[in-house]
Amino acid sequence: MEIESDHDRSTTRFTEVSVPGTASASSGESLPFVAKVRFSSDRLIRFQAKIGEMVVGPADTPAGRLEPHPFSAVFSRLMDLRGIPVRDNEHGQV
């Protein structure tokens, strides 16, 4: 599927591919699987896989570092608005 934007100044064009299937474990259990990949020219701009109810997407941080919790941005902003200082721990994480 190729999608072109209908905005006058936009030249955004990308291709998105969905691959449905099943994934099975050594125990014989089979789960539904779907992968979605979106790219523009030779650049990957989206990747997502879903196995059963679990969604796998690209990481936000480098390997070996903890992923930020989605609520942390909201919580940090609330602390900023109230003037509460944020202390860094020994790993530089909030």
PANUPA-780025 format. One record per atom (N, C-alpha, C, CB): residue in one letter; residue number from 0; x, y, z. Coordinates in steps of 0.02 Angstrom, whole numbers, m for minus. Glycine has a CB too. Example, Ala and Ser with C-alpha at 12.3 -4.5 7.8 and 13.67 -1.06 7.14 Angstrom:
PANUPA-780025
@type: a seq: 0 px: 660 py: m284 pz: 390
@type: a seq: 0 px: 615 py: m225 pz: 390
@type: a seq: 0 px: 660 py: m165 pz: 390
@type: a seq: 0 px: 565 py: m224 pz: 452
@type: s seq: 1 px: 642 py: m112 pz: 354
@type: s seq: 1 px: 684 py: m53 pz: 357
@type: s seq: 1 px: 645 py: 2 pz: 394
@type: s seq: 1 px: 704 py: m30 pz: 286
***
This chain:
PANUPA-780025
@type: m seq: 0 px: 43 py: m58 pz: 0
@type: m seq: 0 px: 0 py: 0 pz: 0
@type: m seq: 0 px: 45 py: 61 pz: 0
@type: m seq: 0 px: m48 py: 0 pz: 61
@type: e seq: 1 px: 38 py: 105 pz: m47
@type: e seq: 1 px: 74 py: 168 pz: m48
@type: e seq: 1 px: 25 py: 224 pz: m34
@type: e seq: 1 px: 110 py: 179 pz: m117
@type: i seq: 2 px: 45 py: 270 pz: 9
@type: i seq: 2 px: 1 py: 325 pz: 29
@type: i seq: 2 px: 36 py: 390 pz: 14
@type: i seq: 2 px: m18 py: 320 pz: 104
@type: e seq: 3 px: 2 py: 433 pz: m22
@type: e seq: 3 px: 29 py: 498 pz: m39
@type: e seq: 3 px: m12 py: 550 pz: m4
@type: e seq: 3 px: 31 py: 510 pz: m116
@type: s seq: 4 px: 19 py: 600 pz: 25
@type: s seq: 4 px: m16 py: 654 pz: 59
@type: s seq: 4 px: m50 py: 699 pz: 9
@type: s seq: 4 px: 32 py: 694 pz: 104
@type: d seq: 5 px: m110 py: 725 pz: 26
@type: d seq: 5 px: m143 py: 771 pz: m19
@type: d seq: 5 px: m132 py: 844 pz: 0
@type: d seq: 5 px: m216 py: 756 pz: m22
@type: h seq: 6 px: m84 py: 859 pz: 43
@type: h seq: 6 px: m67 py: 928 pz: 58
@type: h seq: 6 px: m27 py: 957 pz: 0
@type: h seq: 6 px: m27 py: 934 pz: 124
@type: d seq: 7 px: m39 py: 1022 pz: m15
@type: d seq: 7 px: m8 py: 1054 pz: m72
@type: d seq: 7 px: 69 py: 1050 pz: m71
@type: d seq: 7 px: m29 py: 1125 pz: m75
@type: r seq: 8 px: 99 py: 1066 pz: m14
@type: r seq: 8 px: 172 py: 1070 pz: m12
@type: r seq: 8 px: 205 py: 1005 pz: 11
@type: r seq: 8 px: 193 py: 1125 pz: 34
@type: s seq: 9 px: 166 py: 955 pz: 25
@type: s seq: 9 px: 194 py: 893 pz: 50
@type: s seq: 9 px: 211 py: 845 pz: m6
@type: s seq: 9 px: 145 py: 860 pz: 99
@type: t seq: 10 px: 270 py: 816 pz: m1
@type: t seq: 10 px: 290 py: 765 pz: m49
@type: t seq: 10 px: 299 py: 698 pz: m13
@type: t seq: 10 px: 356 py: 785 pz: m85
@type: t seq: 11 px: 266 py: 692 pz: 45
@type: t seq: 11 px: 272 py: 632 pz: 85
@type: t seq: 11 px: 241 py: 573 pz: 48
@type: t seq: 11 px: 239 py: 641 pz: 153
@type: r seq: 12 px: 280 py: 523 pz: 36
@type: r seq: 12 px: 256 py: 461 pz: 6
@type: r seq: 12 px: 292 py: 404 pz: 41
@type: r seq: 12 px: 269 py: 460 pz: m72
@type: f seq: 13 px: 254 py: 355 pz: 62
@type: f seq: 13 px: 285 py: 299 pz: 96
@type: f seq: 13 px: 250 py: 234 pz: 76
@type: f seq: 13 px: 283 py: 308 pz: 173
@type: t seq: 14 px: 282 py: 180 pz: 90
@type: t seq: 14 px: 255 py: 114 pz: 78
@type: t seq: 14 px: 249 py: 78 pz: 145
@type: t seq: 14 px: 298 py: 73 pz: 28
@type: e seq: 15 px: 191 py: 48 pz: 158
@type: e seq: 15 px: 181 py: 11 pz: 219
@type: e seq: 15 px: 162 py: m61 pz: 202
@type: e seq: 15 px: 127 py: 44 pz: 264
@type: v seq: 16 px: 195 py: m108 pz: 235
@type: v seq: 16 px: 183 py: m179 pz: 222
@type: v seq: 16 px: 161 py: m211 pz: 288
@type: v seq: 16 px: 247 py: m214 pz: 193
@type: s seq: 17 px: 106 py: m248 pz: 286
@type: s seq: 17 px: 83 py: m287 pz: 344
@type: s seq: 17 px: 89 py: m361 pz: 327
@type: s seq: 17 px: 9 py: m269 pz: 363
@type: v seq: 18 px: 117 py: m398 pz: 373
@type: v seq: 18 px: 128 py: m470 pz: 362
@type: v seq: 18 px: 92 py: m508 pz: 418
@type: v seq: 18 px: 204 py: m488 pz: 360
@type: p seq: 19 px: 34 py: m538 pz: 403
@type: p seq: 19 px: 0 py: m578 pz: 454
@type: p seq: 19 px: 26 py: m650 pz: 455
@type: p seq: 19 px: m76 py: m578 pz: 443
@type: g seq: 20 px: 17 py: m684 pz: 511
@type: g seq: 20 px: 37 py: m754 pz: 516
@type: g seq: 20 px: 25 py: m780 pz: 585
@type: g seq: 20 px: 111 py: m762 pz: 497
@type: t seq: 21 px: 60 py: m832 pz: 603
@type: t seq: 21 px: 57 py: m860 pz: 670
@type: t seq: 21 px: 127 py: m872 pz: 695
@type: t seq: 21 px: 15 py: m925 pz: 672
@type: a seq: 22 px: 135 py: m870 pz: 760
@type: a seq: 22 px: 199 py: m886 pz: 792
@type: a seq: 22 px: 185 py: m943 pz: 840
@type: a seq: 22 px: 230 py: m823 pz: 830
@type: s seq: 23 px: 229 py: m992 pz: 841
@type: s seq: 23 px: 218 py: m1049 pz: 885
@type: s seq: 23 px: 278 py: m1061 pz: 930
@type: s seq: 23 px: 202 py: m1112 pz: 845
@type: a seq: 24 px: 264 py: m1086 pz: 989
@type: a seq: 24 px: 316 py: m1101 pz: 1038
@type: a seq: 24 px: 332 py: m1176 pz: 1035
@type: a seq: 24 px: 294 py: m1081 pz: 1109
@type: s seq: 25 px: 386 py: m1195 pz: 1067
@type: s seq: 25 px: 405 py: m1266 pz: 1068
@type: s seq: 25 px: 352 py: m1309 pz: 1103
@type: s seq: 25 px: 473 py: m1275 pz: 1103
@type: s seq: 26 px: 310 py: m1277 pz: 1145
@type: s seq: 26 px: 257 py: m1314 pz: 1179
@type: s seq: 26 px: 198 py: m1329 pz: 1133
@type: s seq: 26 px: 232 py: m1274 pz: 1240
@type: g seq: 27 px: 200 py: m1301 pz: 1072
@type: g seq: 27 px: 146 py: m1313 pz: 1024
@type: g seq: 27 px: 93 py: m1259 pz: 1024
@type: g seq: 27 px: 114 py: m1378 pz: 1039
@type: e seq: 28 px: 97 py: m1212 pz: 1071
@type: e seq: 28 px: 49 py: m1157 pz: 1073
@type: e seq: 28 px: 59 py: m1111 pz: 1013
@type: e seq: 28 px: 55 py: m1117 pz: 1140
@type: s seq: 29 px: 5 py: m1091 pz: 982
@type: s seq: 29 px: 9 py: m1048 pz: 923
@type: s seq: 29 px: m26 py: m982 pz: 937
@type: s seq: 29 px: m21 py: m1083 pz: 861
@type: l seq: 30 px: 6 py: m926 pz: 921
@type: l seq: 30 px: m23 py: m860 pz: 933
@type: l seq: 30 px: m26 py: m822 pz: 867
@type: l seq: 30 px: 18 py: m820 pz: 985
@type: p seq: 31 px: m77 py: m778 pz: 860
@type: p seq: 31 px: m79 py: m737 pz: 799
@type: p seq: 31 px: m21 py: m688 pz: 799
@type: p seq: 31 px: m146 py: m699 pz: 795
@type: f seq: 32 px: 5 py: m674 pz: 740
@type: f seq: 32 px: 62 py: m630 pz: 731
@type: f seq: 32 px: 48 py: m582 pz: 673
@type: f seq: 32 px: 127 py: m671 pz: 718
@type: v seq: 33 px: 67 py: m519 pz: 681
@type: v seq: 33 px: 64 py: m472 pz: 625
@type: v seq: 33 px: 123 py: m424 pz: 633
@type: v seq: 33 px: m5 py: m433 pz: 623
@type: a seq: 34 px: 157 py: m410 pz: 578
@type: a seq: 34 px: 212 py: m362 pz: 578
@type: a seq: 34 px: 194 py: m307 pz: 529
@type: a seq: 34 px: 281 py: m396 pz: 559
@type: k seq: 35 px: 210 py: m244 pz: 547
@type: k seq: 35 px: 200 py: m187 pz: 503
@type: k seq: 35 px: 266 py: m151 pz: 495
@type: k seq: 35 px: 145 py: m139 pz: 531
@type: v seq: 36 px: 283 py: m137 pz: 433
@type: v seq: 36 px: 344 py: m101 pz: 418
@type: v seq: 36 px: 325 py: m45 pz: 370
@type: v seq: 36 px: 399 py: m149 pz: 386
@type: r seq: 37 px: 349 py: 15 pz: 385
@type: r seq: 37 px: 336 py: 73 pz: 342
@type: r seq: 37 px: 403 py: 102 pz: 322
@type: r seq: 37 px: 291 py: 126 pz: 377
@type: f seq: 38 px: 412 py: 116 pz: 259
@type: f seq: 38 px: 474 py: 146 pz: 237
@type: f seq: 38 px: 461 py: 198 pz: 183
@type: f seq: 38 px: 523 py: 93 pz: 212
@type: s seq: 39 px: 506 py: 244 pz: 177
@type: s seq: 39 px: 504 py: 296 pz: 126
@type: s seq: 39 px: 571 py: 293 pz: 91
@type: s seq: 39 px: 491 py: 368 pz: 157
@type: s seq: 40 px: 570 py: 278 pz: 27
@type: s seq: 40 px: 630 py: 267 pz: m13
@type: s seq: 40 px: 669 py: 210 pz: 20
@type: s seq: 40 px: 674 py: 332 pz: m17
@type: d seq: 41 px: 731 py: 222 pz: 43
@type: d seq: 41 px: 770 py: 169 pz: 75
@type: d seq: 41 px: 774 py: 178 pz: 151
@type: d seq: 41 px: 839 py: 167 pz: 46
@type: r seq: 42 px: 729 py: 219 pz: 180
@type: r seq: 42 px: 731 py: 234 pz: 252
@type: r seq: 42 px: 672 py: 201 pz: 289
@type: r seq: 42 px: 730 py: 310 pz: 263
@type: l seq: 43 px: 687 py: 161 pz: 340
@type: l seq: 43 px: 636 py: 131 pz: 382
@type: l seq: 43 px: 608 py: 185 pz: 428
@type: l seq: 43 px: 665 py: 71 pz: 423
@type: i seq: 44 px: 543 py: 196 pz: 427
@type: i seq: 44 px: 514 py: 248 pz: 470
@type: i seq: 44 px: 465 py: 220 pz: 521
@type: i seq: 44 px: 478 py: 299 pz: 427
@type: r seq: 45 px: 448 py: 156 pz: 517
@type: r seq: 45 px: 405 py: 125 pz: 568
@type: r seq: 45 px: 415 py: 50 pz: 567
@type: r seq: 45 px: 331 py: 142 pz: 556
@type: f seq: 46 px: 417 py: 21 pz: 627
@type: f seq: 46 px: 418 py: m52 pz: 634
@type: f seq: 46 px: 376 py: m70 pz: 695
@type: f seq: 46 px: 491 py: m79 pz: 642
@type: q seq: 47 px: 332 py: m118 pz: 687
@type: q seq: 47 px: 294 py: m142 pz: 744
@type: q seq: 47 px: 274 py: m215 pz: 731
@type: q seq: 47 px: 231 py: m98 pz: 757
@type: a seq: 48 px: 278 py: m255 pz: 782
@type: a seq: 48 px: 256 py: m325 pz: 777
@type: a seq: 48 px: 209 py: m338 pz: 836
@type: a seq: 48 px: 316 py: m375 pz: 777
@type: k seq: 49 px: 159 py: m378 pz: 824
@type: k seq: 49 px: 112 py: m397 pz: 877
@type: k seq: 49 px: 106 py: m472 pz: 877
@type: k seq: 49 px: 43 py: m363 pz: 867
@type: i seq: 50 px: 122 py: m502 pz: 935
@type: i seq: 50 px: 116 py: m574 pz: 945
@type: i seq: 50 px: 65 py: m584 pz: 1000
@type: i seq: 50 px: 186 py: m607 pz: 963
@type: g seq: 51 px: 8 py: m613 pz: 982
@type: g seq: 51 px: m47 py: m618 pz: 1030
@type: g seq: 51 px: m68 py: m548 pz: 1049
@type: g seq: 51 px: m25 py: m659 pz: 1093
@type: e seq: 52 px: m65 py: m532 pz: 1113
@type: e seq: 52 px: m82 py: m465 pz: 1137
@type: e seq: 52 px: m21 py: m422 pz: 1152
@type: e seq: 52 px: m125 py: m471 pz: 1200
@type: m seq: 53 px: 39 py: m449 pz: 1141
@type: m seq: 53 px: 101 py: m412 pz: 1156
@type: m seq: 53 px: 124 py: m374 pz: 1094
@type: m seq: 53 px: 156 py: m460 pz: 1181
@type: v seq: 54 px: 137 py: m309 pz: 1102
@type: v seq: 54 px: 161 py: m267 pz: 1047
@type: v seq: 54 px: 236 py: m257 pz: 1056
@type: v seq: 54 px: 123 py: m200 pz: 1045
@type: v seq: 55 px: 273 py: m268 pz: 1002
@type: v seq: 55 px: 345 py: m258 pz: 1002
@type: v seq: 55 px: 360 py: m201 pz: 954
@type: v seq: 55 px: 384 py: m324 pz: 981
@type: g seq: 56 px: 395 py: m151 pz: 979
@type: g seq: 56 px: 412 py: m94 pz: 937
@type: g seq: 56 px: 484 py: m75 pz: 947
@type: g seq: 56 px: 367 py: m34 pz: 952
@type: p seq: 57 px: 506 py: m23 pz: 913
@type: p seq: 57 px: 576 py: m2 pz: 921
@type: p seq: 57 px: 589 py: 25 pz: 991
@type: p seq: 57 px: 593 py: 51 pz: 868
@type: a seq: 58 px: 650 py: 17 pz: 1013
@type: a seq: 58 px: 670 py: 41 pz: 1079
@type: a seq: 58 px: 680 py: 117 pz: 1078
@type: a seq: 58 px: 735 py: 6 pz: 1102
@type: d seq: 59 px: 668 py: 149 pz: 1135
@type: d seq: 59 px: 680 py: 220 pz: 1142
@type: d seq: 59 px: 750 py: 235 pz: 1168
@type: d seq: 59 px: 629 py: 251 pz: 1188
@type: t seq: 60 px: 782 py: 186 pz: 1198
@type: t seq: 60 px: 848 py: 196 pz: 1227
@type: t seq: 60 px: 897 py: 144 pz: 1201
@type: t seq: 60 px: 845 py: 193 pz: 1304
@type: p seq: 61 px: 962 py: 156 pz: 1208
@type: p seq: 61 px: 1011 py: 107 pz: 1185
@type: p seq: 61 px: 1007 py: 42 pz: 1225
@type: p seq: 61 px: 1082 py: 136 pz: 1191
@type: a seq: 62 px: 1033 py: m11 pz: 1197
@type: a seq: 62 px: 1034 py: m76 pz: 1230
@type: a seq: 62 px: 1067 py: m72 pz: 1298
@type: a seq: 62 px: 1069 py: m129 pz: 1186
@type: g seq: 63 px: 1040 py: m106 pz: 1347
@type: g seq: 63 px: 1069 py: m106 pz: 1414
@type: g seq: 63 px: 1043 py: m51 pz: 1460
@type: g seq: 63 px: 1141 py: m101 pz: 1408
@type: r seq: 64 px: 1004 py: m4 pz: 1434
@type: r seq: 64 px: 976 py: 50 pz: 1475
@type: r seq: 64 px: 901 py: 38 pz: 1483
@type: r seq: 64 px: 990 py: 120 pz: 1445
@type: l seq: 65 px: 873 py: 59 pz: 1539
@type: l seq: 65 px: 802 py: 51 pz: 1551
@type: l seq: 65 px: 761 py: 96 pz: 1505
@type: l seq: 65 px: 786 py: 66 pz: 1625
@type: e seq: 66 px: 704 py: 70 pz: 1482
@type: e seq: 66 px: 658 py: 110 pz: 1441
@type: e seq: 66 px: 621 py: 158 pz: 1487
@type: e seq: 66 px: 608 py: 64 pz: 1401
@type: p seq: 67 px: 609 py: 219 pz: 1466
@type: p seq: 67 px: 571 py: 265 pz: 1508
@type: p seq: 67 px: 498 py: 244 pz: 1511
@type: p seq: 67 px: 576 py: 338 pz: 1480
@type: h seq: 68 px: 467 py: 253 pz: 1568
@type: h seq: 68 px: 396 py: 237 pz: 1577
@type: h seq: 68 px: 356 py: 292 pz: 1543
@type: h seq: 68 px: 377 py: 229 pz: 1652
@type: p seq: 69 px: 301 py: 276 pz: 1508
@type: p seq: 69 px: 262 py: 328 pz: 1473
@type: p seq: 69 px: 237 py: 383 pz: 1520
@type: p seq: 69 px: 203 py: 296 pz: 1439
@type: f seq: 70 px: 224 py: 366 pz: 1583
@type: f seq: 70 px: 199 py: 416 pz: 1629
@type: f seq: 70 px: 254 py: 462 pz: 1654
@type: f seq: 70 px: 165 py: 383 pz: 1688
@type: s seq: 71 px: 318 py: 444 pz: 1645
@type: s seq: 71 px: 372 py: 484 pz: 1673
@type: s seq: 71 px: 374 py: 554 pz: 1645
@type: s seq: 71 px: 438 py: 450 pz: 1661
@type: a seq: 72 px: 358 py: 563 pz: 1581
@type: a seq: 72 px: 358 py: 630 pz: 1551
@type: a seq: 72 px: 304 py: 674 pz: 1583
@type: a seq: 72 px: 346 py: 626 pz: 1475
@type: v seq: 73 px: 245 py: 645 pz: 1595
@type: v seq: 73 px: 191 py: 682 pz: 1627
@type: v seq: 73 px: 210 py: 699 pz: 1699
@type: v seq: 73 px: 124 py: 641 pz: 1625
@type: f seq: 74 px: 236 py: 650 pz: 1734
@type: f seq: 74 px: 256 py: 660 pz: 1804
@type: f seq: 74 px: 311 py: 714 pz: 1809
@type: f seq: 74 px: 280 py: 594 pz: 1835
@type: s seq: 75 px: 360 py: 711 pz: 1765
@type: s seq: 75 px: 415 py: 760 pz: 1766
@type: s seq: 75 px: 388 py: 830 pz: 1753
@type: s seq: 75 px: 468 py: 743 pz: 1714
@type: r seq: 76 px: 341 py: 837 pz: 1706
@type: r seq: 76 px: 312 py: 902 pz: 1691
@type: r seq: 76 px: 273 py: 929 pz: 1751
@type: r seq: 76 px: 266 py: 898 pz: 1630
@type: l seq: 77 px: 235 py: 886 pz: 1785
@type: l seq: 77 px: 199 py: 907 pz: 1845
@type: l seq: 77 px: 247 py: 931 pz: 1899
@type: l seq: 77 px: 156 py: 849 pz: 1873
@type: m seq: 78 px: 304 py: 896 pz: 1907
@type: m seq: 78 px: 354 py: 918 pz: 1956
@type: m seq: 78 px: 383 py: 986 pz: 1936
@type: m seq: 78 px: 410 py: 865 pz: 1961
@type: d seq: 79 px: 397 py: 995 pz: 1872
@type: d seq: 79 px: 423 py: 1060 pz: 1848
@type: d seq: 79 px: 375 py: 1117 pz: 1863
@type: d seq: 79 px: 438 py: 1057 pz: 1773
@type: l seq: 80 px: 311 py: 1105 pz: 1849
@type: l seq: 80 px: 260 py: 1157 pz: 1860
@type: l seq: 80 px: 254 py: 1176 pz: 1933
@type: l seq: 80 px: 193 py: 1133 pz: 1834
@type: r seq: 81 px: 269 py: 1130 pz: 1977
@type: r seq: 81 px: 263 py: 1143 pz: 2049
@type: r seq: 81 px: 330 py: 1161 pz: 2081
@type: r seq: 81 px: 234 py: 1083 pz: 2085
@type: g seq: 82 px: 382 py: 1165 pz: 2040
@type: g seq: 82 px: 448 py: 1185 pz: 2066
@type: g seq: 82 px: 482 py: 1132 pz: 2108
@type: g seq: 82 px: 441 py: 1247 pz: 2106
@type: i seq: 83 px: 464 py: 1069 pz: 2099
@type: i seq: 83 px: 495 py: 1015 pz: 2138
@type: i seq: 83 px: 556 py: 991 pz: 2100
@type: i seq: 83 px: 444 py: 956 pz: 2150
@type: p seq: 84 px: 616 py: 995 pz: 2130
@type: p seq: 84 px: 677 py: 974 pz: 2094
@type: p seq: 84 px: 680 py: 899 pz: 2084
@type: p seq: 84 px: 739 py: 997 pz: 2133
@type: v seq: 85 px: 710 py: 879 pz: 2029
@type: v seq: 85 px: 719 py: 809 pz: 2012
@type: v seq: 85 px: 790 py: 789 pz: 2030
@type: v seq: 85 px: 704 py: 795 pz: 1936
@type: r seq: 86 px: 798 py: 735 pz: 2069
@type: r seq: 86 px: 864 py: 711 pz: 2087
@type: r seq: 86 px: 884 py: 656 pz: 2039
@type: r seq: 86 px: 866 py: 686 pz: 2160
@type: d seq: 87 px: 945 py: 658 pz: 2014
@type: d seq: 87 px: 972 py: 605 pz: 1972
@type: d seq: 87 px: 1001 py: 551 pz: 2017
@type: d seq: 87 px: 1024 py: 631 pz: 1922
@type: n seq: 88 px: 991 py: 488 pz: 1998
@type: n seq: 88 px: 1023 py: 435 pz: 2036
@type: n seq: 88 px: 1092 py: 422 pz: 2008
@type: n seq: 88 px: 981 py: 371 pz: 2036
@type: e seq: 89 px: 1126 py: 372 pz: 2031
@type: e seq: 89 px: 1195 py: 359 pz: 2011
@type: e seq: 89 px: 1202 py: 340 pz: 1937
@type: e seq: 89 px: 1224 py: 305 pz: 2053
@type: h seq: 90 px: 1146 py: 320 pz: 1904
@type: h seq: 90 px: 1148 py: 301 pz: 1834
@type: h seq: 90 px: 1125 py: 357 pz: 1788
@type: h seq: 90 px: 1107 py: 240 pz: 1823
@type: g seq: 91 px: 1109 py: 415 pz: 1816
@type: g seq: 91 px: 1087 py: 471 pz: 1775
@type: g seq: 91 px: 1014 py: 465 pz: 1755
@type: g seq: 91 px: 1130 py: 476 pz: 1714
@type: q seq: 92 px: 976 py: 421 pz: 1788
@type: q seq: 92 px: 905 py: 413 pz: 1771
@type: q seq: 92 px: 863 py: 448 pz: 1824
@type: q seq: 92 px: 886 py: 339 pz: 1766
@type: v seq: 93 px: 805 py: 471 pz: 1804
@type: v seq: 93 px: 760 py: 505 pz: 1851
@type: v seq: 93 px: 716 py: 454 pz: 1884
@type: v seq: 93 px: 717 py: 558 pz: 1816
***
